[in-house]
Amino acid sequence: MASADVVIVGGGANGTSTAFHLTRLGARNVLLLERRWLGAGATGKSGALVRMHYTNEHESRLALESLKVFQNFDAEVGGDCGFEPVGFVQLVGRGYEDHLRRNVAMQQRIGIKTELVSPEDLTRLLPGASTDDVGGAAWEPESGFADPNATAFAFAAAAIRGGARIETARDVTRVVVEHGRVVGVETHEGRVAAPVVVLVPGAWAGRLLEPLGLDFGLEPYRIQVSIFRWPAGLVRRDPAVIDAVHESWMRPEGGAATLIGVELGAGHADPDHYNESVDREYVALCRAKLSARFPAFARATMRGGWAGMIMMSPDGRPIIDRIPSIDGLYVMLGDSGTSFKTSPAIGRCLAEWIVEGRPRTADLTPFRSTRFAEGKPWIDESNYGSERLTISR
């Protein structure tokens, strides 16, 4: 029987980050198992925004710690993550100015370089934008976006250099538990014995959790993005933007296009059987949202798009925990499409927890798996008014 000290299930940015950070802390017998290939799930389809603006301190802290890695990726990890610091703008609607001020003040207090933006400066940051419906804006000059696949590949390569093993095309079918503790995993190629298992399987989590009697209310969602070529006369790259007014996000794609996602998703989708292409109706919706903010894009050519699968939690926030009822089982679940940017810190926290007994980089208590059973789902008081769960890459 094969064996490992730690088995990680899932080869996206969070799984590979965990593998890398485990080896960095001295773990050597680490095995990562991925059912298809690295980045085959949500990571490979991510818009890969790297921003720190959240409506709560805990995710902002994870994003800040992660930004430090993205900024110094070659020195910290090795290789290229494709980070482009084009800056980031958060737009909110009228009536949410006080919420924005509170959030920016919180972010500044914990060390994030961010500031409120005057209407005049917003015009400079987003030339050609229609801003009559904007109540306020915040600017992060150090943020931007990265290449999600390159990030996962680089974490994986660094983990291998540190002594980890990575096996793709190896599907984990069951977490094996005896007498209340993890003893390994089952795969189609046989069992791997291990006292610690980290589940980071994205939209495929349900089939592994259900036999363990774990139900966190997770639901797989199909999420789409579209790409539009810049119209004639547009030659300047804008920053990455989250537009809370139009419930959308956008960033540059290459040298002459914009990638946009609208915060919609189809629940109850099957992660094994879904259309990876973009729907015609969704393209029209993206063009409408994009041109509502940047009128010139009403004449933009659609140049592509895709769909991917994420796992939504009931409150739209990740579950990052050591499961209390099963000794040796750690999870990162239900990230709702927003954990690429925090994957460096999440992987480090999980590795610290496993090797050192507690996460030092950040407090993971708010991400605990028991919050739903406790009747305490995550609610951000200074939110920006979305009536549905936020899906922002």
N, C-alpha and C positions, 0 to 999 in steps of 0.2 A: 504494500500500500504506500502510495506517495504521501509525503508529509510536509508541513510547513509550520513555522511559528505563528504566522499571520497569513490568512487568505483574504484577499480583497476581491469582491465580485463587482465588476464594472470597469470598463476601460475608457471612461471619459476624463474630463479635466480633473474632477474631484477624486476619482479613483487613482489616477496616475500621480496626482499631487500627494495623495496619502502614501502611496508606495515610495515616492521620492523622499518624503520627509521622514518616513520610518527608517530608511537606510541612512539618512543624514543623522539620525539620533542613535545609530549604532545597530539597528536591527539588520540581520543579514538573510535569514531564511524567510523571506517575504515572497509570496506568490500572488500575482494578479491574474485572474481569469476573466476573459471577455468572450461573450457568446458569439460575436461576429468579428469585428476589427476595431482597433483603437479609434475613438471618436465616432463610432457608428450610430450612437444615439443622439441625444439632445446637443451634446457638445459640437458635433460636426455640423449641425444645422443652426448653431447659435449666431445671433447678430454680434455677440462678443463685445458689448459695451463695457468699458472700464470706467466707471464713475463711482462716486462716493455719496451722492445725494440719496439719502433714504429718509423716510419720515419716522425713523427710530434710531436710537444711538447704537444699538447692538449690531445691526447690519452695516451701519456706517463705519463702525470700528473694524469689522471684518474686511470691508472694502478698502479702508485706509491701509491696513497691514498688507493687503494683497497688492495695492498700488506700488508699495515699496519694492515688491518682488518684480512686478511688470517693468518698472523703471530700470531695474538693474538685473534683468533676467539672465544675461550671459554670465555675469559674475555670481549670481545667487544659485542658478540652476545649471546653466550651460545651454548654448544654442540660442535660437531666435524665436521669440513668441509673436513677432509681428506687431508689437505695440506701436501705435501712432498717436502721440499726444496732441490731437487736434483741438482739445478743449471740449467742454460739455456745458450745455445750457439746459436748465430746468425751467419750464414754463408752467404757470398755474393760472387758473381762471380768476375772475373777479370775485371777491368775497373770501379768498383764501390768502390774502396778503399777510395776515397775522400768523397763520400757520407756517408760511414760508419763512417769515422772519425768525420764528422760534426754531425752526429746523436748521436754518443757516447759523444761528447763534450756537446751537448745540454742536454742529459740525466744527465750527471755529474753535469751540472750547476743547474739543478732543484732538485738535491739531490739523484739521483739514483746511487746505488752502481754498477758500470759497468766499464769495461776496454777493450781496444783493446788487442787482443791475438796474440802473436808471433807464427810463424809456429811451433816452438819447443814446446811451451805451448799447442798448439792445439793438437799436437800428444799425449800429456799427458792427456788432457781433453777427447779426443775421441780416445782411443787406438784402432788400427785396422781399422781406417777410411782411405779412399783414399781421399787425399786433393790436388791433383795436379791441380784441376780446381778451387780451392778456392782463391779468391783475398784478402779476409780479414775475420776476425772473431771478435766477441765481446762476452764477458763472464759476466753473472750476477750470482754471487754465491748465492744470496738470493732467487732466483726464483725457479720455479718447476712446480708442477701441483697439482690439488685438486680433490675431489670427487664431481662432479656437483650435483648429486641428494642429497647427504648429505648436501651440502651447501644450496640448496633450502629448504630442509626439516627443517634445523636448523633456517633459517631466518623465515620460516612460524611459527615454534613453538615459537620463540621469539616474533613474532608479536601477536600471540594469548595470550601469557603471558602479553603483554602490552595492551590487550583489543581489538584487532582486531578480526574480524570474517572472516573465510575462508570457502567458499563453493565450493566443487568440483562437477563435473558432472552437472554443471549449465552453459549452453551456452548462452552467450550474443549475441543477434541477431541484436540489433540496439542501437546506441547512440541517445538519444532523445534530440533534440535541439528546443528551442522555442525562437523566437525573438533574435536570434544570440547568445544564451547562453545555456549551458548544463543544463538540468533539470533532467537527469537520464538515465537509460538504460532499454531496454526491454530484457527479457529472456523468455524461454519457460514456466517458472513457474510464469511469471508476471513481472510487472514493479518494479524497485527499483528507488525511487526518490533520487537524489543527485545533489548538485551544482558543484561538481568537479568529473571528470572522468579521469583516467589515462589509456591509451591504451598501453599495452605491450603484444600484441597477437601473436608476431612472424609471422610465415608464413600465419596465418589466418587474417592478417590485412586488406586485400583488401575488404572483404565483409562488414567491418565496416566503412571503409573510403569512399567507392564509394557513398553510399547514402548521405553523407555529402558534396559531391562535392569536395573531396580532392583526388588529384592524384599526388603522388610523384615519379611515375615511378618505383614503387617497383615490384619485381618479385620473386616468390617463387622458390627455388632451392632445389633439392635433392642432398645431400652430403653424401659420404661414408667414412668409415674408415675400416682398417683391422688390425688384430693382428697376429704376428708371434712369435712362440716359439723360444727362443734362440737356435742356433745350438750347437752341442757338443763342449765343451771346453770354451764356453763363460759363465763367472760367475760374471761379473762386470756390475752393473747398470750404463748406460751412463746418462748424463744430458738430459733434454729436448732440442730439436734442431729444429730450423726453417732453412731449407736449401733453400735459394733463388735461388741457381743454378739449383736444380732439382724441384723447386716449390713444396716442400713437407714439412711436419713437423712430428716429432716423439717424443715419450717419453716412459719411462718404463711403463709396465702394469703388476702389480703384481710383483712376485719375479723372474720371468724367461721368460718374454715376452716383446715385443715392440709393441706399438700402432703406426700406421702410417696413415696419411692422405695426399692425393695428391690434389693440388689445382685445382680440376676440379668439375664441377657440371652440372646437367641437369636442364635447365630452363623450365618454364611453367609447372612445376610439380603440381599435385593436392595434397594439404596437407591432404585431407581426404581419398585419394586412392593412396597409393604409396607402393612400395615394401620395407619393412624395412630390408630385408636381403642384403648382399653384392653381387654384380655382379661378375661372374667368370672373366670377362675381367678386372675388376678393381683390383681383387686380383693379377693377373699377372702384372698389371702396378705397384702396390705397391711393389711387390717383386723386380721388375726391378729397381725402384727408390731407395729402401732401400739397395739393394746389390750394386748399383752404388756408394753409399757412404760408406757402410760397406760390403765389398765383402763376408764376411763369411755368410751373410744372403741369398746368392744364394742357400744355402742348408737348409734354414729354413722351418719349417713346419707351414703352415697356421693353426691357431687355432680359428679363428672366425672373425666376422666383423658385421657391421650394417650400416644402412642408416637412415638419419634424414632429417628434413626439416628446412631450414633457409629462411629468406627473404633478398634478395639482394637489395641494393639501387643503383641508377645509378652510383655513384662514389665510392661505396664500403665502405662508412662510415655511421655510425648511424645517425638517425634523433632523436634528443632529444630536445623537444621544448614545449612551451605553444603556441598552435595554435592561431595566431593573429586574425583569422576570426571568431573563436568560443570561447567565453569567458568560462573559466572553463575546457577546454579540454587540457590535457597534453599527450604527446606521447613519447615513445621510440620505434622506428621502424627501419627496414632495417639495422640491425646490421651486416649483411653479415658474420655471424658466428664468430664474434670476441669479443663479449661483455660479455662472462662469467667472464673473468678475471677482468673486470671493473665494474661488477654489484654492488659490495659494494658501490663504489663512485657514480655510476649513481643513485642508489636508494636514497642515501643521498642527492644528488643534487636535485632530484625531490621533495623529502620531504621538503627540505629547501625552495624551490620555492613556494610550496603550503602553508606551514605554516608561513614562514617568509617573503615571497614576492620576494625573489631572491635566487639563488643558491650561497652559500658562498664557498663551497669546491672547485669548479672549474668554469672556464669560459666556458659556453656552447654555446656562440655565434657561433663558427664555425660549430656547429651541428644543426643550425637553419633549419627549414623546408623550408624556402623561398629561400634557396641558389640556387635551380634549376631554379625557376622562375626568379631569378635575373641574370641567366646566369653565375653563379659563382660556378660550381661544385668543390668539394674538390680535389685539386691536390697537392701531396707532391713532392717538387722539388728534394729532396734527396732520391728518391726511388731507388729500386734495379733492375729496368729494366723489371719487369713483364709486358707482353703485355696484360694481362687480369686482371680483378678485383681480388684482393687478398682475398682468403678465408682461414683464419688461425684461428684455435680454440684457 
